[in-house]
């Protein structure tokens, strides 16, 4: 079967692509959680400001801080959605190649994994 070495190298490349896509999605998931915490904190500050419990200097910066937190959360969410789509595509490609090859070759997590 002369196609098997080529197919195996394609599976190895697909595994590496899958791992890279997963790493990006995981990092963005952590960033999304951080952005969500910042947004939640800003909302709590806004609630205190509306009740008159916040320091005056906080009230002055609240709109800018809130806008920044919302923009960060929106950007992170959009990036995460895109990264998840790439990860899912990599997963489907890998599954199709694995079905053709019949097994998943061992792939080192060495230099290709950061």
Biotite code that builds the C-alpha atoms (Angstrom):
import biotite.structure as struc

atoms = struc.array([
    struc.Atom([0.000, 0.000, 0.000], chain_id="A", res_id=1, res_name="UNK", atom_name="CA", element="C"),
    struc.Atom([2.062, 2.909, -1.282], chain_id="A", res_id=2, res_name="UNK", atom_name="CA", element="C"),
    struc.Atom([-0.428, 5.550, -0.101], chain_id="A", res_id=3, res_name="UNK", atom_name="CA", element="C"),
    struc.Atom([-0.133, 4.589, 3.576], chain_id="A", res_id=4, res_name="UNK", atom_name="CA", element="C"),
    struc.Atom([3.062, 6.595, 4.359], chain_id="A", res_id=5, res_name="UNK", atom_name="CA", element="C"),
    struc.Atom([1.564, 9.693, 2.709], chain_id="A", res_id=6, res_name="UNK", atom_name="CA", element="C"),
    struc.Atom([-1.734, 9.148, 4.517], chain_id="A", res_id=7, res_name="UNK", atom_name="CA", element="C"),
    struc.Atom([0.081, 8.662, 7.809], chain_id="A", res_id=8, res_name="UNK", atom_name="CA", element="C"),
    struc.Atom([2.017, 11.918, 7.325], chain_id="A", res_id=9, res_name="UNK", atom_name="CA", element="C"),
    struc.Atom([-1.287, 13.682, 6.584], chain_id="A", res_id=10, res_name="UNK", atom_name="CA", element="C"),
    struc.Atom([-2.755, 12.231, 9.798], chain_id="A", res_id=11, res_name="UNK", atom_name="CA", element="C"),
    struc.Atom([0.295, 13.413, 11.764], chain_id="A", res_id=12, res_name="UNK", atom_name="CA", element="C"),
    struc.Atom([-0.096, 16.899, 10.267], chain_id="A", res_id=13, res_name="UNK", atom_name="CA", element="C"),
    struc.Atom([-3.822, 16.809, 11.129], chain_id="A", res_id=14, res_name="UNK", atom_name="CA", element="C"),
    struc.Atom([-3.025, 15.825, 14.732], chain_id="A", res_id=15, res_name="UNK", atom_name="CA", element="C"),
    struc.Atom([-0.609, 18.750, 15.025], chain_id="A", res_id=16, res_name="UNK", atom_name="CA", element="C"),
    struc.Atom([-3.168, 21.110, 13.509], chain_id="A", res_id=17, res_name="UNK", atom_name="CA", element="C"),
    struc.Atom([-5.823, 19.787, 15.911], chain_id="A", res_id=18, res_name="UNK", atom_name="CA", element="C"),
    struc.Atom([-3.530, 20.312, 18.908], chain_id="A", res_id=19, res_name="UNK", atom_name="CA", element="C"),
    struc.Atom([-2.659, 23.842, 17.804], chain_id="A", res_id=20, res_name="UNK", atom_name="CA", element="C"),
    struc.Atom([-6.333, 24.713, 17.283], chain_id="A", res_id=21, res_name="UNK", atom_name="CA", element="C"),
    struc.Atom([-7.188, 23.230, 20.682], chain_id="A", res_id=22, res_name="UNK", atom_name="CA", element="C"),
    struc.Atom([-4.424, 25.248, 22.363], chain_id="A", res_id=23, res_name="UNK", atom_name="CA", element="C"),
    struc.Atom([-5.734, 28.473, 20.813], chain_id="A", res_id=24, res_name="UNK", atom_name="CA", element="C"),
    struc.Atom([-9.310, 27.665, 21.870], chain_id="A", res_id=25, res_name="UNK", atom_name="CA", element="C"),
    struc.Atom([-8.205, 26.819, 25.425], chain_id="A", res_id=26, res_name="UNK", atom_name="CA", element="C"),
    struc.Atom([-6.196, 30.050, 25.731], chain_id="A", res_id=27, res_name="UNK", atom_name="CA", element="C"),
    struc.Atom([-9.118, 32.094, 24.431], chain_id="A", res_id=28, res_name="UNK", atom_name="CA", element="C"),
    struc.Atom([-11.468, 30.300, 26.803], chain_id="A", res_id=29, res_name="UNK", atom_name="CA", element="C"),
    struc.Atom([-9.260, 31.426, 29.703], chain_id="A", res_id=30, res_name="UNK", atom_name="CA", element="C"),
    struc.Atom([-9.154, 34.961, 28.267], chain_id="A", res_id=31, res_name="UNK", atom_name="CA", element="C"),
    struc.Atom([-12.945, 34.925, 27.926], chain_id="A", res_id=32, res_name="UNK", atom_name="CA", element="C"),
    struc.Atom([-13.291, 33.921, 31.577], chain_id="A", res_id=33, res_name="UNK", atom_name="CA", element="C"),
    struc.Atom([-10.971, 36.768, 32.581], chain_id="A", res_id=34, res_name="UNK", atom_name="CA", element="C"),
    struc.Atom([-12.890, 39.256, 30.419], chain_id="A", res_id=35, res_name="UNK", atom_name="CA", element="C"),
    struc.Atom([-16.155, 38.004, 31.923], chain_id="A", res_id=36, res_name="UNK", atom_name="CA", element="C"),
    struc.Atom([-14.814, 38.551, 35.458], chain_id="A", res_id=37, res_name="UNK", atom_name="CA", element="C"),
    struc.Atom([-13.762, 42.101, 34.514], chain_id="A", res_id=38, res_name="UNK", atom_name="CA", element="C"),
    struc.Atom([-17.189, 42.784, 33.051], chain_id="A", res_id=39, res_name="UNK", atom_name="CA", element="C"),
    struc.Atom([-18.920, 41.388, 36.140], chain_id="A", res_id=40, res_name="UNK", atom_name="CA", element="C"),
    struc.Atom([-16.739, 43.543, 38.376], chain_id="A", res_id=41, res_name="UNK", atom_name="CA", element="C"),
    struc.Atom([-17.605, 46.599, 36.290], chain_id="A", res_id=42, res_name="UNK", atom_name="CA", element="C"),
    struc.Atom([-21.304, 45.828, 36.599], chain_id="A", res_id=43, res_name="UNK", atom_name="CA", element="C"),
    struc.Atom([-20.954, 45.573, 40.375], chain_id="A", res_id=44, res_name="UNK", atom_name="CA", element="C"),
    struc.Atom([-19.165, 48.939, 40.392], chain_id="A", res_id=45, res_name="UNK", atom_name="CA", element="C"),
    struc.Atom([-21.967, 50.403, 38.289], chain_id="A", res_id=46, res_name="UNK", atom_name="CA", element="C"),
    struc.Atom([-24.550, 49.069, 40.708], chain_id="A", res_id=47, res_name="UNK", atom_name="CA", element="C"),
    struc.Atom([-22.703, 50.685, 43.636], chain_id="A", res_id=48, res_name="UNK", atom_name="CA", element="C"),
    struc.Atom([-22.425, 53.954, 41.698], chain_id="A", res_id=49, res_name="UNK", atom_name="CA", element="C"),
    struc.Atom([-26.145, 53.954, 40.943], chain_id="A", res_id=50, res_name="UNK", atom_name="CA", element="C"),
    struc.Atom([-26.880, 53.482, 44.647], chain_id="A", res_id=51, res_name="UNK", atom_name="CA", element="C"),
    struc.Atom([-24.458, 56.314, 45.467], chain_id="A", res_id=52, res_name="UNK", atom_name="CA", element="C"),
    struc.Atom([-22.095, 53.965, 47.306], chain_id="A", res_id=53, res_name="UNK", atom_name="CA", element="C"),
    struc.Atom([-19.106, 54.389, 44.988], chain_id="A", res_id=54, res_name="UNK", atom_name="CA", element="C"),
    struc.Atom([-16.296, 56.871, 45.390], chain_id="A", res_id=55, res_name="UNK", atom_name="CA", element="C"),
    struc.Atom([-16.618, 59.958, 43.163], chain_id="A", res_id=56, res_name="UNK", atom_name="CA", element="C"),
    struc.Atom([-13.444, 59.141, 41.196], chain_id="A", res_id=57, res_name="UNK", atom_name="CA", element="C"),
    struc.Atom([-14.933, 55.745, 40.356], chain_id="A", res_id=58, res_name="UNK", atom_name="CA", element="C"),
    struc.Atom([-18.076, 57.357, 38.967], chain_id="A", res_id=59, res_name="UNK", atom_name="CA", element="C"),
    struc.Atom([-15.988, 59.520, 36.633], chain_id="A", res_id=60, res_name="UNK", atom_name="CA", element="C"),
    struc.Atom([-14.200, 56.541, 35.058], chain_id="A", res_id=61, res_name="UNK", atom_name="CA", element="C"),
    struc.Atom([-17.055, 54.068, 35.158], chain_id="A", res_id=62, res_name="UNK", atom_name="CA", element="C"),
    struc.Atom([-18.326, 54.608, 31.619], chain_id="A", res_id=63, res_name="UNK", atom_name="CA", element="C"),
    struc.Atom([-14.872, 54.263, 30.082], chain_id="A", res_id=64, res_name="UNK", atom_name="CA", element="C"),
    struc.Atom([-14.068, 51.210, 32.202], chain_id="A", res_id=65, res_name="UNK", atom_name="CA", element="C"),
    struc.Atom([-17.410, 49.630, 31.349], chain_id="A", res_id=66, res_name="UNK", atom_name="CA", element="C"),
    struc.Atom([-17.008, 50.294, 27.636], chain_id="A", res_id=67, res_name="UNK", atom_name="CA", element="C"),
    struc.Atom([-13.526, 48.779, 27.683], chain_id="A", res_id=68, res_name="UNK", atom_name="CA", element="C"),
    struc.Atom([-14.757, 45.704, 29.576], chain_id="A", res_id=69, res_name="UNK", atom_name="CA", element="C"),
    struc.Atom([-17.647, 45.166, 27.151], chain_id="A", res_id=70, res_name="UNK", atom_name="CA", element="C"),
    struc.Atom([-15.388, 45.599, 24.100], chain_id="A", res_id=71, res_name="UNK", atom_name="CA", element="C"),
    struc.Atom([-12.831, 43.160, 25.532], chain_id="A", res_id=72, res_name="UNK", atom_name="CA", element="C"),
    struc.Atom([-15.524, 40.602, 26.302], chain_id="A", res_id=73, res_name="UNK", atom_name="CA", element="C"),
    struc.Atom([-17.077, 40.958, 22.834], chain_id="A", res_id=74, res_name="UNK", atom_name="CA", element="C"),
    struc.Atom([-13.706, 40.626, 21.071], chain_id="A", res_id=75, res_name="UNK", atom_name="CA", element="C"),
    struc.Atom([-12.680, 37.624, 23.137], chain_id="A", res_id=76, res_name="UNK", atom_name="CA", element="C"),
    struc.Atom([-16.032, 35.946, 22.538], chain_id="A", res_id=77, res_name="UNK", atom_name="CA", element="C"),
    struc.Atom([-15.815, 36.513, 18.773], chain_id="A", res_id=78, res_name="UNK", atom_name="CA", element="C"),
    struc.Atom([-12.242, 35.166, 18.721], chain_id="A", res_id=79, res_name="UNK", atom_name="CA", element="C"),
    struc.Atom([-13.328, 32.147, 20.769], chain_id="A", res_id=80, res_name="UNK", atom_name="CA", element="C"),
    struc.Atom([-16.210, 31.381, 18.408], chain_id="A", res_id=81, res_name="UNK", atom_name="CA", element="C"),
    struc.Atom([-13.818, 31.533, 15.438], chain_id="A", res_id=82, res_name="UNK", atom_name="CA", element="C"),
    struc.Atom([-11.174, 29.410, 17.189], chain_id="A", res_id=83, res_name="UNK", atom_name="CA", element="C"),
    struc.Atom([-13.774, 26.832, 18.177], chain_id="A", res_id=84, res_name="UNK", atom_name="CA", element="C"),
    struc.Atom([-14.906, 26.571, 14.554], chain_id="A", res_id=85, res_name="UNK", atom_name="CA", element="C"),
    struc.Atom([-11.274, 26.004, 13.441], chain_id="A", res_id=86, res_name="UNK", atom_name="CA", element="C"),
    struc.Atom([-10.830, 23.405, 16.184], chain_id="A", res_id=87, res_name="UNK", atom_name="CA", element="C"),
    struc.Atom([-14.016, 21.606, 15.130], chain_id="A", res_id=88, res_name="UNK", atom_name="CA", element="C"),
    struc.Atom([-12.896, 21.637, 11.494], chain_id="A", res_id=89, res_name="UNK", atom_name="CA", element="C"),
    struc.Atom([-9.520, 20.203, 12.527], chain_id="A", res_id=90, res_name="UNK", atom_name="CA", element="C"),
    struc.Atom([-11.311, 17.533, 14.580], chain_id="A", res_id=91, res_name="UNK", atom_name="CA", element="C"),
    struc.Atom([-13.498, 16.509, 11.629], chain_id="A", res_id=92, res_name="UNK", atom_name="CA", element="C"),
    struc.Atom([-10.511, 16.404, 9.268], chain_id="A", res_id=93, res_name="UNK", atom_name="CA", element="C"),
    struc.Atom([-8.551, 14.290, 11.728], chain_id="A", res_id=94, res_name="UNK", atom_name="CA", element="C"),
    struc.Atom([-11.487, 11.904, 12.209], chain_id="A", res_id=95, res_name="UNK", atom_name="CA", element="C"),
    struc.Atom([-11.876, 11.436, 8.445], chain_id="A", res_id=96, res_name="UNK", atom_name="CA", element="C"),
    struc.Atom([-8.158, 10.773, 7.958], chain_id="A", res_id=97, res_name="UNK", atom_name="CA", element="C"),
    struc.Atom([-8.087, 8.383, 10.925], chain_id="A", res_id=98, res_name="UNK", atom_name="CA", element="C"),
    struc.Atom([-10.965, 6.408, 9.393], chain_id="A", res_id=99, res_name="UNK", atom_name="CA", element="C"),
    struc.Atom([-8.982, 6.135, 6.127], chain_id="A", res_id=100, res_name="UNK", atom_name="CA", element="C"),
    struc.Atom([-5.761, 5.112, 7.857], chain_id="A", res_id=101, res_name="UNK", atom_name="CA", element="C"),
    struc.Atom([-7.418, 2.911, 10.464], chain_id="A", res_id=102, res_name="UNK", atom_name="CA", element="C"),
    struc.Atom([-5.358, 4.150, 13.410], chain_id="A", res_id=103, res_name="UNK", atom_name="CA", element="C"),
    struc.Atom([-3.849, 7.252, 14.947], chain_id="A", res_id=104, res_name="UNK", atom_name="CA", element="C"),
    struc.Atom([-0.052, 7.319, 14.869], chain_id="A", res_id=105, res_name="UNK", atom_name="CA", element="C"),
    struc.Atom([1.848, 8.429, 17.944], chain_id="A", res_id=106, res_name="UNK", atom_name="CA", element="C"),
    struc.Atom([2.900, 12.050, 17.634], chain_id="A", res_id=107, res_name="UNK", atom_name="CA", element="C"),
    struc.Atom([5.391, 13.665, 19.977], chain_id="A", res_id=108, res_name="UNK", atom_name="CA", element="C"),
    struc.Atom([4.286, 16.737, 21.884], chain_id="A", res_id=109, res_name="UNK", atom_name="CA", element="C"),
    struc.Atom([7.877, 18.031, 21.621], chain_id="A", res_id=110, res_name="UNK", atom_name="CA", element="C"),
    struc.Atom([8.802, 20.949, 19.360], chain_id="A", res_id=111, res_name="UNK", atom_name="CA", element="C"),
    struc.Atom([5.396, 21.168, 17.686], chain_id="A", res_id=112, res_name="UNK", atom_name="CA", element="C"),
    struc.Atom([3.593, 21.823, 20.989], chain_id="A", res_id=113, res_name="UNK", atom_name="CA", element="C"),
    struc.Atom([3.906, 25.123, 22.799], chain_id="A", res_id=114, res_name="UNK", atom_name="CA", element="C"),
])
